[in-house]
Amino acid sequence: MRVLALPAVLILVAVLVFLLVILIRGAVRAKPGGAAGQAPRWEAHTAMENGWTLVAIRQMTQGRDGPVELARQTVRAIPDDDPHWDERYREAMLEARSRIATLELESK
């Protein structure tokens, strides 16, 4: 009987070590902050379309194939021929940054 007990104990220890390694690897992969597990963040975005400048904020995260847009909010649309375009653009960017700060605070 002792001949069978030693191999059985060794097999049991090997299985337990194997399971422990799998659990540790799973915990390391599940931690946020890695490239694919990065927490979503809000960022300001500007797009120029059909004679309009659109200032928006968008919620982005890192996916397997690159950045992924989760949500978008348009802050302001400014006509490109507006004589006060610079001033309105600066105001829109200020409002976008303020909205980002509010959304980041609310998500914590």
N, CA and C atoms as an extended XYZ file, in Angstrom:
324
Properties=species:S:1:pos:R:3:atomname:S:1:resname:S:1:resid:I:1 pbc="F F F"
N         0.791       -1.194        0.000 N   MET     1
C         0.000        0.000        0.000 CA  MET     1
C         0.841        1.269        0.000 C   MET     1
N         1.956        1.206        0.723 N   ARG     2
C         2.820        2.390        0.767 CA  ARG     2
C         3.380        2.710       -0.611 C   ARG     2
N         3.543        1.724       -1.432 N   VAL     3
C         4.067        1.924       -2.775 CA  VAL     3
C         3.100        2.774       -3.596 C   VAL     3
N         1.801        2.594       -3.405 N   LEU     4
C         0.793        3.354       -4.135 CA  LEU     4
C         0.515        4.716       -3.495 C   LEU     4
N         0.760        4.854       -2.221 N   ALA     5
C         0.479        6.111       -1.517 CA  ALA     5
C         1.403        7.227       -1.977 C   ALA     5
N         2.681        6.950       -2.151 N   LEU     6
C         3.632        7.994       -2.566 CA  LEU     6
C         3.296        8.550       -3.956 C   LEU     6
N         3.056        7.745       -4.968 N   PRO     7
C         2.671        8.301       -6.275 CA  PRO     7
C         1.342        9.045       -6.217 C   PRO     7
N         0.394        8.577       -5.426 N   ALA     8
C        -0.892        9.262       -5.308 CA  ALA     8
C        -0.713       10.644       -4.686 C   ALA     8
N         0.112       10.749       -3.665 N   VAL     9
C         0.383       12.044       -3.029 CA  VAL     9
C         1.097       12.972       -4.008 C   VAL     9
N         2.061       12.460       -4.762 N   LEU    10
C         2.782       13.286       -5.739 CA  LEU    10
C         1.848       13.792       -6.833 C   LEU    10
N         0.940       12.952       -7.299 N   ILE    11
C        -0.029       13.371       -8.313 CA  ILE    11
C        -0.965       14.433       -7.748 C   ILE    11
N        -1.406       14.258       -6.521 N   LEU    12
C        -2.276       15.234       -5.880 CA  LEU    12
C        -1.576       16.581       -5.725 C   LEU    12
N        -0.321       16.579       -5.300 N   VAL    13
C         0.450       17.819       -5.156 CA  VAL    13
C         0.629       18.489       -6.519 C   VAL    13
N         0.914       17.703       -7.570 N   ALA    14
C         1.087       18.266       -8.908 CA  ALA    14
C        -0.202       18.916       -9.403 C   ALA    14
N        -1.338       18.295       -9.163 N   VAL    15
C        -2.628       18.859       -9.566 CA  VAL    15
C        -2.906       20.153       -8.814 C   VAL    15
N        -2.629       20.179       -7.516 N   LEU    16
C        -2.840       21.397       -6.725 CA  LEU    16
C        -1.939       22.538       -7.199 C   LEU    16
N        -0.690       22.248       -7.516 N   VAL    17
C         0.223       23.278       -8.029 CA  VAL    17
C        -0.280       23.798       -9.370 C   VAL    17
N        -0.732       22.888      -10.237 N   PHE    18
C        -1.261       23.271      -11.539 CA  PHE    18
C        -2.460       24.203      -11.388 C   PHE    18
N        -3.395       23.862      -10.512 N   LEU    19
C        -4.563       24.702      -10.282 CA  LEU    19
C        -4.183       26.057       -9.698 C   LEU    19
N        -3.204       26.078       -8.811 N   LEU    20
C        -2.735       27.336       -8.234 CA  LEU    20
C        -2.138       28.247       -9.302 C   LEU    20
N        -1.369       27.679      -10.206 N   VAL    21
C        -0.777       28.465      -11.302 CA  VAL    21
C        -1.873       29.046      -12.190 C   VAL    21
N        -2.887       28.256      -12.504 N   ILE    22
C        -3.991       28.743      -13.333 CA  ILE    22
C        -4.727       29.890      -12.636 C   ILE    22
N        -4.975       29.762      -11.350 N   LEU    23
C        -5.656       30.821      -10.603 CA  LEU    23
C        -4.832       32.097      -10.563 C   LEU    23
N        -3.536       31.978      -10.364 N   ILE    24
C        -2.673       33.161      -10.308 CA  ILE    24
C        -2.627       33.858      -11.669 C   ILE    24
N        -2.499       33.095      -12.744 N   ARG    25
C        -2.489       33.690      -14.086 CA  ARG    25
C        -3.801       34.389      -14.393 C   ARG    25
N        -4.902       33.809      -13.994 N   GLY    26
C        -6.206       34.425      -14.220 CA  GLY    26
C        -6.349       35.726      -13.463 C   GLY    26
N        -5.833       35.781      -12.244 N   ALA    27
C        -5.906       37.010      -11.451 CA  ALA    27
C        -5.043       38.098      -12.055 C   ALA    27
N        -3.895       37.755      -12.596 N   VAL    28
C        -3.019       38.754      -13.214 CA  VAL    28
C        -3.671       39.305      -14.474 C   VAL    28
N        -4.301       38.466      -15.281 N   ARG    29
C        -4.957       38.932      -16.509 CA  ARG    29
C        -6.179       39.774      -16.212 C   ARG    29
N        -6.845       39.523      -15.116 N   ALA    30
C        -8.073       40.244      -14.796 CA  ALA    30
C        -7.820       41.632      -14.234 C   ALA    30
N        -6.582       41.953      -13.877 N   LYS    31
C        -6.299       43.261      -13.306 CA  LYS    31
C        -6.477       44.347      -14.348 C   LYS    31
N        -7.188       45.461      -14.007 N   PRO    32
C        -7.321       46.569      -14.950 CA  PRO    32
C        -6.001       47.323      -15.075 C   PRO    32
N        -5.880       48.055      -16.171 N   GLY    33
C        -4.678       48.860      -16.359 CA  GLY    33
C        -3.786       48.323      -17.450 C   GLY    33
N        -4.003       47.081      -17.865 N   GLY    34
C        -3.256       46.532      -18.979 CA  GLY    34
C        -3.762       47.143      -20.271 C   GLY    34
N        -3.118       46.845      -21.387 N   ALA    35
C        -3.516       47.443      -22.656 CA  ALA    35
C        -4.957       47.089      -23.010 C   ALA    35
N        -5.336       45.833      -22.883 N   ALA    36
C        -6.687       45.446      -23.264 CA  ALA    36
C        -7.687       45.686      -22.143 C   ALA    36
N        -7.241       45.810      -20.896 N   GLY    37
C        -8.144       45.984      -19.773 CA  GLY    37
C        -8.171       47.397      -19.238 C   GLY    37
N        -7.783       48.338      -20.053 N   GLN    38
C        -7.702       49.722      -19.612 CA  GLN    38
C        -9.102       50.279      -19.361 C   GLN    38
N        -9.250       51.040      -18.289 N   ALA    39
C       -10.540       51.632      -17.953 CA  ALA    39
C       -10.901       52.698      -18.994 C   ALA    39
N       -12.184       52.833      -19.329 N   PRO    40
C       -12.596       53.854      -20.299 CA  PRO    40
C       -12.267       55.253      -19.799 C   PRO    40
N       -11.940       56.143      -20.713 N   ARG    41
C       -11.634       57.528      -20.364 CA  ARG    41
C       -12.345       58.450      -21.344 C   ARG    41
N       -12.647       59.653      -20.901 N   TRP    42
C       -13.276       60.655      -21.750 CA  TRP    42
C       -12.188       61.540      -22.338 C   TRP    42
N       -12.379       61.947      -23.593 N   GLU    43
C       -11.419       62.841      -24.247 CA  GLU    43
C       -12.157       63.791      -25.180 C   GLU    43
N       -11.555       64.970      -25.366 N   ALA    44
C       -12.122       65.958      -26.289 CA  ALA    44
C       -11.771       65.555      -27.712 C   ALA    44
N       -12.688       65.864      -28.641 N   HIS    45
C       -12.485       65.482      -30.035 CA  HIS    45
C       -13.048       66.586      -30.928 C   HIS    45
N       -12.351       66.871      -32.022 N   THR    46
C       -12.800       67.850      -32.997 CA  THR    46
C       -12.901       67.177      -34.355 C   THR    46
N       -14.013       67.420      -35.049 N   ALA    47
C       -14.193       66.893      -36.401 CA  ALA    47
C       -14.705       68.016      -37.291 C   ALA    47
N       -14.239       68.034      -38.518 N   MET    48
C       -14.689       69.036      -39.482 CA  MET    48
C       -15.474       68.325      -40.573 C   MET    48
N       -16.772       68.664      -40.684 N   GLU    49
C       -17.653       67.994      -41.628 CA  GLU    49
C       -18.577       68.991      -42.306 C   GLU    49
N       -18.603       68.964      -43.620 N   ASN    50
C       -19.566       69.736      -44.427 CA  ASN    50
C       -19.660       71.202      -44.021 C   ASN    50
N       -18.528       71.854      -43.810 N   GLY    51
C       -18.526       73.274      -43.462 CA  GLY    51
C       -18.793       73.566      -41.999 C   GLY    51
N       -18.755       72.558      -41.164 N   TRP    52
C       -18.979       72.730      -39.725 CA  TRP    52
C       -17.820       72.125      -38.952 C   TRP    52
N       -17.486       72.751      -37.836 N   THR    53
C       -16.519       72.188      -36.892 CA  THR    53
C       -17.313       71.674      -35.710 C   THR    53
N       -17.202       70.380      -35.463 N   LEU    54
C       -17.923       69.756      -34.359 CA  LEU    54
C       -16.965       69.495      -33.217 C   LEU    54
N       -17.263       70.057      -32.068 N   VAL    55
C       -16.486       69.804      -30.853 CA  VAL    55
C       -17.311       68.813      -30.034 C   VAL    55
N       -16.687       67.689      -29.723 N   ALA    56
C       -17.397       66.628      -29.011 CA  ALA    56
C       -16.483       66.034      -27.951 C   ALA    56
N       -17.095       65.289      -27.058 N   ILE    57
C       -16.318       64.476      -26.132 CA  ILE    57
C       -16.710       63.036      -26.409 C   ILE    57
N       -15.773       62.139      -26.230 N   ARG    58
C       -16.069       60.736      -26.466 CA  ARG    58
C       -15.392       59.881      -25.413 C   ARG    58
N       -16.054       58.805      -25.080 N   GLN    59
C       -15.527       57.859      -24.106 CA  GLN    59
C       -14.803       56.771      -24.887 C   GLN    59
N       -13.525       56.591      -24.603 N   MET    60
C       -12.681       55.666      -25.348 CA  MET    60
C       -12.107       54.607      -24.414 C   MET    60
N       -11.875       53.440      -24.986 N   THR    61
C       -11.175       52.377      -24.287 CA  THR    61
C       -10.289       51.667      -25.300 C   THR    61
N        -9.366       50.883      -24.801 N   GLN    62
C        -8.455       50.145      -25.678 CA  GLN    62
C        -9.016       48.751      -25.899 C   GLN    62
N        -9.315       48.412      -27.129 N   GLY    63
C        -9.798       47.085      -27.480 CA  GLY    63
C        -8.658       46.224      -27.995 C   GLY    63
N        -8.986       45.037      -28.416 N   ARG    64
C        -7.964       44.132      -28.950 CA  ARG    64
C        -7.324       44.683      -30.217 C   ARG    64
N        -8.134       45.344      -31.059 N   ASP    65
C        -7.649       45.833      -32.343 CA  ASP    65
C        -7.353       47.325      -32.350 C   ASP    65
N        -7.322       47.962      -31.191 N   GLY    66
C        -7.034       49.393      -31.112 CA  GLY    66
C        -8.108       50.116      -30.319 C   GLY    66
N        -8.106       51.457      -30.382 N   PRO    67
C        -9.078       52.237      -29.616 CA  PRO    67
C       -10.521       51.963      -30.059 C   PRO    67
N       -11.427       51.965      -29.075 N   VAL    68
C       -12.846       51.730      -29.334 CA  VAL    68
C       -13.633       52.872      -28.705 C   VAL    68
N       -14.530       53.476      -29.476 N   GLU    69
C       -15.378       54.552      -28.967 CA  GLU    69
C       -16.629       53.943      -28.348 C   GLU    69
N       -16.870       54.250      -27.066 N   LEU    70
C       -18.020       53.709      -26.351 CA  LEU    70
C       -19.204       54.674      -26.361 C   LEU    70
N       -18.922       55.974      -26.295 N   ALA    71
C       -19.989       56.977      -26.256 CA  ALA    71
C       -19.460       58.287      -26.823 C   ALA    71
N       -20.384       59.120      -27.306 N   ARG    72
C       -20.010       60.425      -27.861 CA  ARG    72
C       -21.096       61.434      -27.505 C   ARG    72
N       -20.661       62.643      -27.120 N   GLN    73
C       -21.576       63.745      -26.860 CA  GLN    73
C       -21.062       64.965      -27.616 C   GLN    73
N       -21.902       65.551      -28.451 N   THR    74
C       -21.508       66.759      -29.168 CA  THR    74
C       -21.678       67.952      -28.234 C   THR    74
N       -20.616       68.727      -28.105 N   VAL    75
C       -20.645       69.901      -27.234 CA  VAL    75
C       -21.155       71.108      -28.016 C   VAL    75
N       -20.618       71.313      -29.212 N   ARG    76
C       -21.018       72.469      -30.006 CA  ARG    76
C       -20.667       72.247      -31.471 C   ARG    76
N       -21.492       72.819      -32.358 N   ALA    77
C       -21.220       72.822      -33.794 CA  ALA    77
C       -21.007       74.273      -34.221 C   ALA    77
N       -19.883       74.543      -34.847 N   ILE    78
C       -19.508       75.908      -35.227 CA  ILE    78
C       -19.376       75.961      -36.746 C   ILE    78
N       -20.074       76.884      -37.403 N   PRO    79
C       -19.904       76.998      -38.851 CA  PRO    79
C       -18.479       77.466      -39.170 C   PRO    79
N       -17.887       76.891      -40.210 N   ASP    80
C       -16.503       77.234      -40.551 CA  ASP    80
C       -16.343       78.675      -41.012 C   ASP    80
N       -17.417       79.294      -41.525 N   ASP    81
C       -17.313       80.682      -42.000 CA  ASP    81
C       -17.709       81.705      -40.943 C   ASP    81
N       -17.881       81.274      -39.705 N   ASP    82
C       -18.233       82.177      -38.605 CA  ASP    82
C       -17.076       83.144      -38.367 C   ASP    82
N       -17.345       84.473      -38.339 N   PRO    83
C       -16.260       85.433      -38.124 CA  PRO    83
C       -15.618       85.318      -36.736 C   PRO    83
N       -16.324       84.756      -35.783 N   HIS    84
C       -15.790       84.594      -34.421 CA  HIS    84
C       -15.469       83.124      -34.150 C   HIS    84
N       -15.009       82.424      -35.177 N   TRP    85
C       -14.756       80.994      -35.067 CA  TRP    85
C       -13.751       80.679      -33.971 C   TRP    85
N       -12.633       81.406      -33.909 N   ASP    86
C       -11.595       81.135      -32.903 CA  ASP    86
C       -12.146       81.228      -31.489 C   ASP    86
N       -12.872       82.301      -31.224 N   GLU    87
C       -13.431       82.508      -29.881 CA  GLU    87
C       -14.432       81.398      -29.540 C   GLU    87
N       -15.300       81.075      -30.472 N   ARG    88
C       -16.304       80.034      -30.221 CA  ARG    88
C       -15.656       78.662      -30.058 C   ARG    88
N       -14.580       78.404      -30.804 N   TYR    89
C       -13.881       77.126      -30.677 CA  TYR    89
C       -13.237       77.000      -29.294 C   TYR    89
N       -12.591       78.082      -28.846 N   ARG    90
C       -11.974       78.050      -27.508 CA  ARG    90
C       -13.030       77.839      -26.423 C   ARG    90
N       -14.177       78.510      -26.564 N   GLU    91
C       -15.258       78.327      -25.584 CA  GLU    91
C       -15.772       76.890      -25.597 C   GLU    91
N       -15.911       76.331      -26.790 N   ALA    92
C       -16.399       74.954      -26.901 CA  ALA    92
C       -15.413       73.970      -26.288 C   ALA    92
N       -14.123       74.177      -26.518 N   MET    93
C       -13.120       73.285      -25.929 CA  MET    93
C       -13.105       73.417      -24.405 C   MET    93
N       -13.281       74.636      -23.907 N   LEU    94
C       -13.358       74.844      -22.456 CA  LEU    94
C       -14.568       74.104      -21.872 C   LEU    94
N       -15.692       74.199      -22.560 N   GLU    95
C       -16.892       73.491      -22.107 CA  GLU    95
C       -16.692       71.969      -22.185 C   GLU    95
N       -16.018       71.498      -23.226 N   ALA    96
C       -15.755       70.060      -23.363 CA  ALA    96
C       -14.884       69.563      -22.224 C   ALA    96
N       -13.825       70.299      -21.903 N   ARG    97
C       -12.946       69.886      -20.803 CA  ARG    97
C       -13.674       69.905      -19.466 C   ARG    97
N       -14.538       70.885      -19.277 N   SER    98
C       -15.326       70.959      -18.050 CA  SER    98
C       -16.274       69.760      -17.951 C   SER    98
N       -16.904       69.404      -19.058 N   ARG    99
C       -17.812       68.259      -19.067 CA  ARG    99
C       -17.051       66.954      -18.811 C   ARG    99
N       -15.841       66.846      -19.373 N   ILE   100
C       -15.016       65.657      -19.131 CA  ILE   100
C       -14.684       65.528      -17.654 C   ILE   100
N       -14.297       66.651      -17.041 N   ALA   101
C       -13.954       66.618      -15.613 CA  ALA   101
C       -15.168       66.177      -14.780 C   ALA   101
N       -16.338       66.669      -15.134 N   THR   102
C       -17.565       66.287      -14.409 CA  THR   102
C       -17.862       64.805      -14.582 C   THR   102
N       -17.763       64.309      -15.808 N   LEU   103
C       -18.046       62.894      -16.062 CA  LEU   103
C       -17.036       61.983      -15.388 C   LEU   103
N       -15.765       62.383      -15.372 N   GLU   104
C       -14.727       61.573      -14.710 CA  GLU   104
C       -14.984       61.529      -13.203 C   GLU   104
N       -15.387       62.659      -12.609 N   LEU   105
C       -15.699       62.669      -11.172 CA  LEU   105
C       -16.896       61.791      -10.850 C   LEU   105
N       -17.922       61.834      -11.705 N   GLU   106
C       -19.121       61.048      -11.454 CA  GLU   106
C       -18.870       59.545      -11.601 C   GLU   106
N       -17.882       59.175      -12.417 N   SER   107
C       -17.651       57.752      -12.649 CA  SER   107
C       -16.789       57.123      -11.563 C   SER   107
N       -16.245       57.895      -10.663 N   LYS   108
C       -15.386       57.337       -9.601 CA  LYS   108
C       -16.178       57.023       -8.367 C   LYS   108
